Amino acid sequence: MAASNLAQRQLRRTTHLTLLKSLLLPVGLLVFFFIAPYWLSYTLRQEMIGQIVSDQKLTSTEKAQAQAYFEKVDFQALCFNPTPNEKDLRDDFVESGIVFHFQRLNWYRNFSIAWVLILLGSAALLHLLNIKARKSTASLIGEYQLGYRIAIGTSFINLLFLFPLLTFASFEATTIGFNEYFPKLLIAIVIGGIAALLQSMNALMKIVPMEFSEPMSREVTPDDAPELWQVVRRAAESLKTAPPDHIIVGLQLNFYVTELSVAFPGGRTDGRTLFLSYPILRQLSEPEALSIIGHELGHFIGQDTAMSRQFYPLRFKLNHSMYGLAQSGLLGWPSLKLLQFFSWSFSETVQAASRAREFLADATGATLTSPDTAARALVKFHVIEEVFSQHMNAALKDDSINPVHFQMHSAVQRNLPPEADFWPHLFQVTLPHPLDSHPPLSERLNSLNETVTPAAAREMALQETPNAYATWFPNRDSLFTPLLTAADDAMVKIRSQAAIHSASSETLEGKALLDRHFPEVV
């Protein structure tokens, strides 16, 4: 609990710091346009005094009187509200463009004030929406949708204000500081600004494909795997929810459901999709895999469906917009930080909703089997991640090792002895997910009223049981031959790259490798 509170405080500090970062450039320009009239007055004063001192027609007394006058005069007030004695001087200032110069600076200052007020108002609205979003899942969806529109709209306003004001500030800084402007510099700023503006606008307006990409996967139809589809349909019927429209099996270490499209080699899905992990199916028993499938199908029940359809697509688009703005340089910086502020403002609320969803889904999965089976599946899932990571490292160094196939119980016996540091820390690990984070294993086990010690977790991982893959895909290994071939090809490339990076010119073999890939240019 203490660690959780610390993480929440750090998140809030980061959120507040991000808001301050989003205001740095707008407030910086506002400060500049507040200072600029005083800077212009100072420059004019120095120029006028210089002219007086160098004027040979004036006596010493006249020079002293004129100099004393100009040292006290407020040039901005003279331009806007001159006294009767200052009318002739003001007419000279009108003719020379000085009055218009002060007017421009006041316009820029007023635009900057309006801009900063809009940003502060948007930030306050987003904060209030986040507070309202904590009431329920429906509130979270509704307030997030409104917050998204406010954040994107304010990001556009950021761009529309920032580009001209930054350009004007550059122009004014050179004209006041050097009494001239530099066309080449101004043209470079304008061209660079337009390019960054267009890139930033494109990032905000770009239509983002609402899909996941699963390059090493394939769809399995009812004809491909009738046993699997029968189990999934029975599970959906038992849980009183519709079965998925598609099932995809891939090499990623993950299970998930989504109503977004999933692109895979040769096609893409629409509607409800269930993704199953090929490596994990080969390690879990059928009841264990079924409890995880039940967990995923549980996300199609109640408000989870609304979250999938209405909430997560916005988060998906928001992340793509932030990525695009990050490539836009200085011009996209305030908008990027504003969107980050919006995202992180809702993070604590989203995480709380996510944790509640995961606990409920765990309970749903347990109804298909038992709490004990669901707990065992969760524990083994986490262990598989560690074992698979070690297996991949070994496969990287030894081309005789298949990058996908491994036996968990033998790997645990060989590489994870009882005294390994892995076991005590196992219960604080979270599972990956395409869109949100899961609670730590310890909390998920507690929600199932299951107690598992490190020693018991290792015993679970050492058990040899018939795996779900053998039951659901009997004699159908050919279905996944292309995936395994793709994995082998990818591993060959990774091994080659690793060999190049670790090659030493002090050995004949290493020198030959380096010469082949990095030949000297004569």
N, C-alpha and C positions, 0 to 999 in steps of 0.2 A: 504493500500500500504506500509506503514511504517513497519507493522508487517511482510509483505511478504519479504521486503528487509532485515529485521533483520534475518528472517529464512534462506534466501539465504546466508547471511554472515556467519551464524552459520554453515550451511552445508559446505561451502567452508573451514572454519577453521577445521571442523571435518575431511574433506577429506585430507587436508594437514597434519593434525596430524596423521591420519591413515597411510599416506605414510611414515612419519618419524618412526612410530612404525614398519612398515614392514622392515625398514632398520636398526633397532636397533641391532639385532643379527648379520647380515652380517657385519655391520660396526664395531661392537664390536669385532668380530673375526679378522677383518682386523687390527684393532688397536693392538690386542694381538700379531698377527704375525709380526707387525712392531716393537713392543717393545721386543718381545722374543729374537732376536739376541743380543740386548743390555743387556737384563737380563742374557742371557747365558754368555756373555763376563764378566759381573760383577761377576757372580758365579765362572767362571774360574779364574778371577783375584784374588778373595778372596782365592780360593783353592791354587793357585800357591804361593801367598804371605804366606799363612799359612805353606806350605811345606818348603819355604825358611826360615822362622823364626824358624821352628823346626829342621832344618838340622844342626846337630852338627859339620859337617865337614867344614862348611863355617865359615870364620872369620867375625867379625862384619862389616868390610869394604865391604866384598864381599856380605854380606846379604843386606847392605844398597844400594849397586849398583844394585843388582838384583831386590830388591823391587822397586827402583826408575824406573827401566826399565819396569817392569810389570804393574806399576801404570799408565803408559802412553801408553802402547801398545794397538793397535786396533786388537783384536783377530779375528774379522771377516775379516779384510783386510789381516791379516797375513795368514789366511787359503786360501784366494782366490788370493792374489797378494803379496806373501812374497818377502822381499828383500833378496839379496844373504846371508846376515848374519842370516836370519831367516829360511833358507831352512831346516836345521836339526830339528829345533823345529817344523816346519810345517810337516816334515815326521813323527815326533812323534804324531802329531795331527791326521794325516791320519791313522796311525796304531791304535790309541785309539778311532777312530770314531768321533772325534770332528769336523773334516772337513765335514764329511757327515751330522753331526747334523746341522751345519750352512746351508748346501745345502738344507736339508729338510725344514728348516724354510723359506728359500727364495722361495722354490717351493710353500709352503703353502701361503706365502704372495702374490705371483703372482696369484695363483688361487683365493684368496680373492679379489684382485684388479679386476680381470676379472669378478668375480661374482657381485661385487658392480656396476661395469660399466654396466653390462647387466641389472641389476635392474633399474638403473637410466635411461638407454636408453629405457627400456620398459615403465617406468612411463612417460617419455617425449612423446613417441609415443601414449600412451593412452590419454594424454592431447591433443595432436594435433588431434587425431581422434574425440575426443569429440567436439572440435571447428568445425571440418568439419561436424559433425553430426547435427549441428544446422540449416543447410541450408533447409532441407526438411525431410518429413517422410521417403522417400526412402533413403536419406543420413543417417538418424538415423539407419535404419535397416542395411545398408551395413557397416557403420563404427562400429556399435556395434558388428556385426558378426566378423569382423576382430579383433576388440579389445578383444573379448571373446577368440579368438584363441591365441592372444598374451598373455593375462593374464593367461590362463590355461597352455600354453607352458612355460612361465616364472615360474609358480608355480612348474612345474616339475623340472626345472633347480634349483630352490630354494632347493628342497628336495635332488637332486643329489649332490649339493655342501655342503649343511648344514650338512648332516649326517657324511661324512668323516672328514670334517674340524672341526666339534665339537668334534669328537672322537680324532683326532690328537691333538687338542688344550688341551684336558684333559690329554692326554699322555705326551705332552711336558711340561705342567705346573707341573706335578709331577716329571718328570725327571730333569727339571731345578731346581725346588724348593727344591726337596729332594734327588736329585742325584740317584733316583731309581723310578721304576714304581710299581704300586700296581695291580697285576693281577686281583684280585677279583673286584676291582673298575672298571677296564677297561672292564672286561667281562660283568659286570652289565650295563655299559654304552652302550656297543655294543648290547647286547640282548635287552635292552630297546629301543635303537635307531632303531634296525631292526623292532621291533614290531610297533613303532610309524611310521616308514617309510612305512611299508606295509599298515598300516591303512590310512595314508595320501594318498598314491598312490591309494588305493581303493576308497577313497573319490573323487579323481579327475577322475578316470577311470570308476567309477560305472555307469552303465546304469540306468538312472532315468526314471521310468515310467511316460510318459507324460499324466498325468491324475489328475483330482481333485477327492477327496473322499467326497461323500455326504451320510454318514451313515443313516441319517433319511430322506430318500427320496424314491420316486418311479417314474418310467417312466409311462407317460400316453400316450396311443396310440390313433389314430383317433377313434378306436372303443370304447375306454374308455371315451373319452370326445370329441365327434364330434363337439359340439358347440364351444369349445375352439379352436380346430384345424381349423375350418372354419374361425374364427376371425383372427387367426394368419396368415393363408394363404392369406386371403384378404389383410391384412396389408402388407405382403411381396410383394404381387402383386402391391399394390398401391405405394410402395416405390421402385419398380423395382429391387428387390433383391430376391434371392431364399429363400424359407421358411426353417426353421430348419429341420434337419433330425430327431431330437428327442426333446421331451419336457419332462423335469423332474420337478416334484413338490416336494418340501421338506420343512422341518421345519426351515431352516436357514432364517434369516431376510435379504434376498437379492434377487435381480434379476440380471442375467448376461447371456451372450452368450459366447461360447467358441468353438474353433475347436480342443481343446485337448479332450481326453477321459474323461468321468465322470463315476467313479465307484460308484455304489449304491447297496444296498442289492439285490442279485439275478442277477446282470448283470452289464454291462458297455456299454457306448455309443461310437460310432465312428462317425466322421463327425461333422456337425454343431449341437450344442445342445443349447437349450434355457432352463434356470433354472428359475422357478417361486416359489415364497414364499407362502406357504399355509397360514400362519398367516396374511400376508399382503393382500392377495387376499380377505380375509374375512373382511377387513376394507375399501378397496378402492372400489369406484363405477366402473362400467365397463368402462366408458370413461377414468377415471383416470388410471386404470390398463392398458388400451390400449395405453395410451400415454407413459407409461414406457416400454411396449413391443415394441412400435415403436422406442423408444430410443435404446433399445438393438438391435433390427434388424438393426438400423442405423450403428451399428458397423460392419456389414457384407458388408457395402458399401465402395467402393474406397480403400484407403490405409489401412483401418482398417483390412481388410481380410489379407493383407500381414503382418500387425503387429501381428495378431493372429497366423499365421502360422510360421513366420520366426523370430519374435522378442521375444515374450513372452515365447516360449519354452526355449530359451537360458537363460532368467532371471530365469525361473523355475529351470533349471539345475544348474545355478550359485548358487542359494540359497541352493540347496541340497549339492553342493560341499563345500560351506562355513560351513554348519552345520557339515559335516563329518570332516573337518579340525579342527573345534573347539573341537572335541573329541580327537584330536591327541596329545595334549600337546605342549611342547616347540618346537618340530620338525615341527609341522604344523603351528606354529604361524606366521612366515614371509609370508607363502603362503596365510594364511587366511587374513592377513592384506592387502596383495597385491590385493586379489580378492575384499575385501571391498573397497579399494581405487578405483579399476576399477568401481565397482557398483556405488559408491557415486560420482565419477567423472562425470558419465553420468546422475546422478539423476536429476539435474536441467534441463537438456535437455529433459529427459524423462518426467518429470513433465509438462514442457511446452507443449510437444506434447500431453500428456494425457489430459491436460486442453482443448486444442484446439479440441481434439476428443470428449470430453464430451459436450462442447458447441455445436458442430455440431450435435451430437447425440440428444441433447435436442431439437434442432430446428427441427430435423427429426421427433422426436416423436410428436412434436406440430403440424406437418402437418397432422397427422392422426386425431387429435381432434381440439385443439386450444391452443394458448399460455396460456390462462387463465386456461384451464384444466391441461396442463402440469405443470404449476406453482403450482396449487392446489395439484397435485399428489406429487410433490417434497416436499412441506410443510408437507403434511400428512405423507409421508414416514419418515421424520425426527421425527415427533411427535410420530409415532408408535414405533420407537426405544426406546424413553424415557418411554412410557407407558408400553411397553413389559418388559423393565427392572424392573420397579416397580411391574408389575404383577408377574414376576418370583420371586422376593423377597418375595412377599406376599404368593405365592404358596409354597415357601420353608418352611414357618412357619405354614401354614394351609393346611393339606392334603385334605381338602374338595374343594380346588380351583383347577380347571383344569389348567395344566401348559401352555396350548396352546391357549385355547379359552378365549377371552376377548372382551369387547366392548369399542372401543376407546372413543366414545363421552361421555359415562358414567364415564370412568376412568379420562378423562380430567376434567369433571365437578367436580369430587370428589377430585382429587389429584393435579390438576394444575390450581389453581385460577389465575385470571388476573395479580395479583401482584407477581406471582412466578418468581424467577430468571431465570427459564428455557426460558421464552419467549424472553427476550432481547438477550440472547446468542444463540438462535436457529439459527440465520442466519450465524453464523461462524462455524457451525458444518459441517463436511464432511461425506459422505456416505461411507460405507465399500465396498471393491471390492477385488476379489481374487488376482489381479495382480497389481493394481495401485490405487492411491488415486484420489478422485474426488475434484473439486473445492468447496469452501464453498458455502452454499445455497445462500447467498446474491449475489455472482457473477453469479451463474446460473440463478437466477431470473432476474438480470440485463440483461443478454444475451438474455432473452426472452422478454425484455422490459416490465416486470411485476413488479409492486411495491406492496409489502405486508408488512403491519405493524405487530407488535406483536399481537395487538388486532385482526386484520383481520385473522392472522394465527390461533388464538385460536377459532375464529368463524368457520373457515373451519373445524377444528378438532371436533367441537361440532355438526356439521351437521350429521343428520341420513339419509343415502341413501341406496338403495338396493346395495348389494355388488356384485363384479364380480364373486366371488365363487358361489353364488346362481344361477347366470345366466349361468355360464359355466359348472357347475357340478350339475345340478338339480337331486335331489334324488339319488345321487351317493356317499353319505358319506362313504359307505362301502369300497370305493377305498382307503381311508386313515385311516381305522381302525387300520391296523398294525402299521402305523406311530404313531398314538396317543397312542397305547398300549406301543410302545417303549419309547415314551416320558414319559408316566406314570412310567414305570419301571426305567428309568433313574432318574426321580425325587425322587422316593422312595430311591434309593441308595444315592442320594445327601442329602436328608433329614436325612438319617441314619448317614452319615458321619458328617453332621453339628451338629447333636445331640451329637455325641461322642466328637467332638471337644469342644463343649460348656458345656459338662456335668460337674457338680460340685460334688466333693466327700462329700460335707457338707449336701447334701440332700440324702434321702434314694433311690430315683429314679435314681439320678445321680450316686451314689455309685454303685448301681446294674448294671448300664450300663457300668461303667468303669471296674468293676470286670469281667463282661462278655467278654469284648473286650481286657482287659489288666490284665489277671489273674496273681497273684503273683506266681513266680517260687520258690518253696521251695527246 
